[in-house]
Amino acid sequence: MTYNLDENWIANDINSIPDFIIGGSMKSGTTTLHQILAGHPNVFIPEKEIRFFDTDNILQHPNFHSFNPKNQKWSDTIQGNELKKAWKWYQNLYEDQKTMLKGEDSTSYLASEIAADRISRQNKKIKLIFLLRQPTLRAYSQYYHMLRRDSAMWSFEDTLKFNPYSVLYRSLYKTQLEYYYSLFPEDQIKVILFEDLIKNPKCVIKDLSIFLNLDYAQFPDEIFDMHANKAKLPRFPRLQLHKNKIIGNLSPRYINKSQSKSKQLITEKVFEKFFNRINPKINKKAPRINPSTKEYLDKFFYRELNGIDELTGLNIMKRWFDK
């Protein structure tokens, strides 16, 4: 499958695009890796995820798009002059960092063929870093991310019944990596296991420093003691699910484009402030996954990921699955 790959998607200045990209997967330690690399004095990474190369992929970013009921048209902000503006914004992020090793962090890229195609067409050998996590546990972690972000409306088990794509797709690493390996030489791709990053970050970063041509000795020692992006969860998860259902059912009215922007914001802020008082997000761990659910999903992913060891050259399957 090919996408909009015209010349407008190719940077006109290779010095103002990243040298490496942390491309996912979601909930697999990408934020932690981002913070470690950003601690190196010769590395620059924008603070937040960029998601530039697949911003018009509605499967990855449905919230980036909107439908106007008045003129019956969808927003289209990434073509023509808008694409030129987007490129200017993107390259301006790196404009004053030309002597640094420049990076980007966008967790949607691994699962996005659009991003793979566009990155591969740049006139620069951009190095790609992908973190993989035990697929069932990654999906379970994503579910709780969705819960606190108001998009989960059912229990994890019911989500698997009614909308499995939403939590399982980002764990289909083998198919996703195969596409990247078809476009990039192996020496431009680095696969890291989440479990290794958490257990022995210094060893992982030493190896990654060779891949990126970084001086490992310049990393500050304290940077390896951090674990970024620790999750806060609602005090009462079931109450959060009820709230998410209400918002989901009322969303066309809750976010009503016919209202003034200030009125929308006031309505939303009042509701959120009231709800957050009775159900605040606090520091706590998610409950353990149901053992039978884990067994069920492990069987599914064992079939789907068979062959990933040969693809990556890593011993992954034996570590993730008790087979």
Secondary structure, DSSP 8 states (H G I E B T S, - for coil): ------GGGS-S-GGGS-SEEE---TTSSHHHHHHHHHTSTTEE--SS----TTTT-TTT-GGG--EETTTTEE---SSHHHHHHHHHHHHHTTTT-TTSEEEEE-TTSTT-HHHHHHHHTSSS--EEEEEE--HHHHHHHHHHHHHHTT---S-HHHHHHH-THHHHGGG-HHHHHHHHHHHS-GGGEEEEEHHHHHH-HHHHHHHHHHHHT--GGGS-GGGGG------EEESSHHHHHHHHHHHHHHHHHHT-TTS-HHHHHHHHHHHHHHHHHHS-EEE-------HHHHHHHHHHHHHHTTTHHHHHTS--HHHHS--
